[in-house]
Structures are given as structure tokens and as C-alpha cells.
């Protein structure tokens, strides 16, 4: 057995059993977020951790949970880990299974899109940890199949993303059902202003671990922008994919566009999979696992599914559409150059994207370089006018087919968050 993991993690005060599991899982040495967050978490302190995507945040909370729960009586779940997406919950479960084996710590996952009765059977096995998305957890709480009164530890993973997805009301309901005497660990890659209210409600006298400033990108990412038009985006994407053989993760803003782009790439001969919130759990798992194994070279995804994508050696992240939220840009490009590797991130920018680009560059504190061969900055007026005409045509067709206007999405009055989309709440 490789003893380097024992030597480096040993200074954190971990048990020999967990050190063995770390070595077998390939953990060579603790990352900065692990090195700084694990000791106070082991001591029972609340922790707020902020670090770049891909720096080992999951193990930073799984390791202290495993060690602390191993000393407590069995019989009821003692730790709850909340995640924004099914994919992230499943990958957290995989980490627990690797690192909790020798200490006898088990977990079950509670996510939408899966059989409720199968989850009830999993709960009857009396796991030590529940890994859940907020909507499905509340379903079980309302049915009386999950009680949170025995919980000793709470983890809010990717807390900023949960707020972005409108989960603040659900999180508040869950917090109200938890014992006041508990340990809370909150981890995120960004700390936007609206997260402060959640922090105030969920943690007490926390240890703050800021490995990098909020919204810092990984050093190994080479960023670039391509100025283009909506009509030329597909050809530009095919050109980039044809220039090398790197694996590519392509982000779109909508599920419809992800489906359309996936079909186009498939017709062009690329091995492609599609990942978004409108696909079934089995479809999403097959897409992600196939991408990990190399069965698919290209994965087309939306932001809702993006947080669960933890795949080694993604060579190229391509923003086919810029994200609506500048923080999501950081999370997207964090899918490459993970754990000190290198990668590329290319963004397509049209005339109507200029405000989003300015917001992204303001968040980063620097301009994103222009890609070699990029066209000149497009005319915002001309490109925007084309989109207005397209939107008006779409709205007119919608009125003809339904006899009514589209209703704009309402915004909730809850602190710092939008009213959740019922479909994302139920099925995430």
C-alpha cells in the first residue's frame, strides 16, 4: 500500500482505517481546502468553505463526517448532506462508499426521478448518512418516511447553486425541522451576497476557510472568447471539435437547445451525450457514466446538471451560450483543469451577450482574451434586432396555437431567491 497518503493525511489526526481507505482511493495528499477545513470540522466546529471548483471540497466534508459518525451509536441517520442536483448527490454517495468502508459508515441517496419505494427500502437499512436533493427530501418528510430529529451534522454542498435554483424556501423548511444543536458545514465555489442570509440562518460562529477568493478560476484553465453570430455558432462548434481530439463539455442555456445541438453533433459523426434536467435519472446517469468511460467524446449539458459533472481530464469546456449568471461561468469552466491539471475554456459571444460578458469580466476582475481566429465584435444592434424579430415570431405562433400570451415567470419574495420551478423542485 502506498504510504504517502498515510504520511500526509496523518497530520490531520485521522484514524488508521480511514488512512487506508484514502490510500486505496488514490488520495495522495490533502488539498488546501481539505487541509484547512478538516481539523475544525473534526473538532465539531461549523465551517464555511470557499474554494475553486475541482479542488476536493467533497472529501473535505466527507472525511470529518466519517470520522465523527464512527464514534456515535448506530440505528438512525446522523448526517444530512444537501446537494442541488441528482448527479452531485450520486457522486457524493460514491465518495462516501470509498472513504467510509473501513469505518463501517453507510449512506443512501434521496433524489427526484428515482423510485420512492426503493428509497424507503434503502432507509430501512438504517444508513448513517442521507445524501439528498431538497425537493425529494421534503417529499419523504411530508410522507413521514424521514425524520430529521436525530441529525447531528448538516452539509450544504454547492449552497450558492441551491439558491440559484430557487431552493431557499425548501432549505428553510429543512432547517426548521433539524435540531438546533448540530454541526453545519457549508461549502461553495462562490459566495454571492444572497448567500449571507442562508449563512446567518444555518451556521454559528463558523470557521471560515477561504482557499481562494470567491469566483476565482483554476490556474490551469486557458480562457478565450470567440465573437460570432447565432447563425454561425454551430459551424464554429464543429470547427473547434474538428481541430483536436480532446473531450469536450458543451454548455447551452436551454434544454431544447441542448437536445437540438446533440442531434446536430450526432449527425456530424461525433459520439455525443446529452445531460439536462428534462431527461430521466437513468438517461442522465448513462450520459455521465458514458462520458466518464470515454464512450462519448462530447457531452452537451445545461447549468442545472452541471454541478454534478466531476469527470477527470475534460480537455475543453465550450460555452455555446453564455450563462445568465456570471457565477455560473466560474462553475462551468471549473469542469476542466481539475485537481491541478490543465484545460481550455472557450466562450461564444454574440452581440446580445455583451452585457453578460461585461458581468463575467467584472466578476473575474480581468478581461477574457480573444481567441485566435475570432471574428470582430458583432453589432449588438443588428444581432439583437434579429433576436427580437425571432422572439416576436415565436410569440405570435404561441398565441395562434394556444390563444394566450406566455406568462412571465414570477419571482418569489423569499430572501434573495426566486420562487422554485415546481419541476426542478420535484425532480432534481
N, C-alpha and C positions, 0 to 999 in steps of 0.2 A: 504493500500500500504506500502511496505517495505521502511522505510525512510533511511536505511543505505546508499543506493545509493545517496540519496539527500545530506546527510552529507558529504560523501567522495568526490563526484564529484563537490559539491557546491564550494569548494575552487578553482576550475579551472575556475570559472566565467561563468558557463553555465546557460542557461535560465531554468525557471521552467518547461516549456513544454518539453524540451529535458531531463531534470532530470526525469520526469515522464516516458518517453519512455525508458530511461536506466533502471529504476527500473523494469518496466514491461518486459523488455527483459532479465532480470536476471543479469545485470551488478552490482555486489555488491560493488566494489571499483576499482579505476583505477589501471592498471598495471604500472610498471615503465616506459615503453615506452609511454603509454598514458599520464602519469603524467608529463613527461618531454617534450613531443612533442606537446601536445595540446595547452598550453599557447602561445608559439611563433607562432604557426600556426593560432591561433585566432587573433593574433596581425598583421597578414599579412606577416610574415617573411617566407622566403624559409627555408625548413627543410630537412636535410638528417638524416634519422633514421635507425639505425642498431641494431637489437635485434634478439634473438633466434626465430626460428620458433615456433608458438604456444603461443606467448606472447601478442597477442592483437594488432598487427600492423594495422589491417583493421579498427578497431574502432578509432585508433589513428589519422587516416586521415579523416574518415567519420564524426566524431563528429565536428571538426572545419569547414568542408565543409558545413554541415547542418546549423550551426550557422551563418556562413558568408553569405551563399546564401539566408537565410531567410530575410536578410535586403536589398537585391537587388531587382530591378524590375523584374517581371515575363515576359515571352514572348519568350525567347531564351535560349538554354542551356548555362550555365555559367561555368560549371566544366567538365573536361575530366579526366577520370581515365583509364589508360592503364594497361592491365594485360597480362601476357604471354599465358594464356590458357582460354578456354571456361569455365572450371569448376571454376577457380578462379574468373572470371568475374561474373558468376552467383551467387557465394556465396557473392561477394561484393554487388551485387544488393540486395540480401536478407538482408544484414546488413543495407543498406540504407533504405529499406522499413520499417524495425523495428524502426530505430532511427530518420527517417525523417517524421514520420506520423504526429505528433502533430504540427510540424513546417511547414507542407504543402510542403515538398520537395519531388519531384518525380524523378525517373530515368528510363532509358531504356537501354537495353543491346544490343550491336552491335558485334556479333561474327560470325565466319565462321560456316558453316554447318547448318545454320538456313535460313529460307525464307527471301530473301532480301525485298520483297514487304511487308511482315509482319513487318519488321524493319522500312520501310518507314512509315507505318501506325503508328507505335509507335512514330516516330519522329514528326508526325503531331499533337500528343498530347502535344507538346511543353514541354518536360521534362526539369528539371533543370540540370540534370547530365547525361552525357553519360559514360557508362562503356563499354570499347571496347578492342578487341584484334587488334594489329596493321594492319594485313592484311585486315580484313573486313572493318576497318575504312577507309583505303585508297581506297577500292572499292567504298564506298559511296562518298568519296571526289572526286574521278575521275568522278563519275556519277552526281555530283552536288547536291546530296541529303543531304550532310553535309558540312557546312561551319564552320570554327573554329575561325572566326574573332571576335566572341562575347565572347570567353572564358576568364574567369578571373582567373581560377585555373586549374592547371595540377597536376596529381598524376602519378608517375611512380612506380607501385607496382611490387615487385619482379624484380627490374631492372636488377640484375645480370642474372636472368634466361632468360630475353628477349634477352640479349646479347648472352648467350649460344645458344639460338635457332636461332641466325643469324638475329635478327630483327634490328640491328643497322642502316642499310640503311633506313628502313621504319620509324624508330623513328626519324631520321634526317629529313626526308621529313615532318613528322608531326610537328616537332619543327619549321621548316621553315614556316609552314602555321599558326602557333599560333602567337598571338600578343606578341610583346616583353615585354610589360607591363603586367605581370601576376605573380601570385604566384605559385611556384613549390614545391611540396613535393615529395621526393624520399625515398622509403622505401625498405629495403632488409635485408636478414638474413646474407649475406656475402658481403664484399666489395673487390672484386678482383681488380688487377691492371688495367685491361682494363675498369673498370667502371669509373676510374678517368676522362677519356676523355668525357664520357657522362655527368658526373657531371659538368665539366668545361663548356660544351655547354648548359646546361639546368638550372643551378641554379646560383643565385647571392648572395654573402655574406650570405651563409646559416648558420643557427643554426645547429650544429652537435649534435645529440643525440645518444650516443653510450652506450646502456644499458649493453651490454656485448661485449667483443672483437669479431671481425669478426671470424666466423667459430667456435664459442663456442656452445657446445651441452647442452641441458637441464640437470639440475642436477638429475632429476628423471629417466633418461634412464640408464639401466644396459646393457652395451655393451659386446659382446663376438664374437669370431670368431671360426668357425669350419673348420679345414683343411679337404679337401675331394678331390674327382676327379669328372670330368664331368659325368662319368657314374653312380656315386653314389649319385649325388645331389638329384635326385627325391626321392630315398628311404630315404635320410636324412630328406628331407622336410616332407614326410609323417610321419616319426618318431616324429619330433618336433610337428606337428599338432596333433598327437595322444596322446602326453604327457599331454595335458591340454585342456581346452575348451575356451581359450582366442580367441577373434577376432584377425585375422592376416592379415597384409598387406604385400604382397609378391612382390618384385621388380625384374623385368627382364630387360635385356639390349635391347631386340628387341621385336617388335610386334609379330613376328612369334613365338618366344619362349613363350610369354605371352599366346597366343592362345593355343599352344600345352600343356603348363602347366595347363591351365584352364581345358582343356578336360581331362587330366590325373587325376586331383583332383576330377572332377565331376564323373568320372568312379569309383573313390575310395570311393565315397559316401559323399563327402564334398559339402556343399552349397557354391558355388563359383561364382563370377562375374569377368568380365574382363574389364579393362579400359586402352585404348591406343588411340593414335591419328588416327588410321586407322578405328575406329568404328564411327558410325553416332552419331550426337548430342543426338538423342533420346536414343540410346543404352548406351551412356556414362552417361546420366542423370539417366537412370533406374538402371545402375550398382551402381552408387554412392548413390542414394537415397535408394536402397535396402540394401546396406551395412550399411548406417546410421540407418535404421529402424531395422536391425537385421535379415532381410530376407536372407542375405548371411553372412556366418561366415568368409569367405576368399575373399579378393579382390586381384587379380593379376594385376599389373599395370606397366607401363613404366614411365620413368622420365618426358616425355613431359606432361603427365597427372597429375603427382604427386603434382604439386604446388596447384592444386585446391582441394586437399583432406583435408578437415577440418572436421574431424569426432571425436567426443568425445570418450574417453575411448578405443582407439585401444590398445590392450594388447601387441601385438608382431609385430614388423617390421622385416621382413626376407629379406635380400639381397641375393636372389638366384644367381644373378650375381652382382659383384661389379660394381659401376658406373665408367664410363670413366673419369669423372671429380671429383676430390676429394671433391669439394664444394657440389656436389650433395649428397654425403654421409651425410653431415650435414642436408640437407633438407629432405632426406629420413627418417632418424631416428627421425627427429623432428615431424614426424606424430604421434608418441607416446609420452607419458609424457607431454601432452599439458596442459597449464594453471596450473602448479604446481602439476600435477598428476604423477604417476609412470608408467613405461613400460619397455619392453625389446627390444633390437635390436641385431639380430644375423646375421652374415655375413658368407657366404660360400666362402672359399678361395681355389683355385686350384694352381697348380704350376705356371701357366702362369699369375696369379693375383698378384704375389709378388711385382711387381713394383707399381701397383695401391695401394696395402696395404701400402707400404712404403710412398707413396704420402699422403694417408689419415692420417697416423700416424704423418707425418711431419706437416700436417695442424693442427691436433688436439694438437700437442705438447706432445703426450704421446702414448704409445703402447696400442692397444686394447687387452684386456685379452683373454686368450684361454678358450673356453667353456669346461665345464666338459664333458668328454667322447669324446672329439675331437681326431681325428687321428693325427699321426705325420705329420709334414710339408712334403708335397709331393715333389717328384723330379721335379724341373722345367724343366729339360731337357727331361725326359720321357713324362711328361704330355704335354709339348709344342710340342714335336715331333708328338704325336698323333693328335694334332690340325693342324699341318702343313699338315700331310697326309690327314686329313679330308678336309682341305681347297683346297688342290691340286685336290682331287677327285671331289669336288663341282665345281671348276673352269673348269675341264675337261668336266663335264657334261654340264655346261653352254655353253661352246664352241660348243659341239656337237649339242645342241638344237638351238642355235642362230647363230652360225657361227662367233662369235666375242668375244673378251675379254670383261670382265667388265671394264668400265671406272672408274678410281678413282675419288672420289668427289673433285671438285675444291675448292680452298679456295679464298675467296674474299680479295680484297686489302683494304677494308674499315677498319678504325682504330679499331683494337682489336677485330674484329668479323669475323665470317665465312659468306660466301655468303649464304643467306637463302635458305632452301629447298622450292621450289615453293609450294609443297603440304602443308607444315606446315604453310607457309605464308598465303595461301588462306583459309585454313580450321581450323586454330587454333582459 
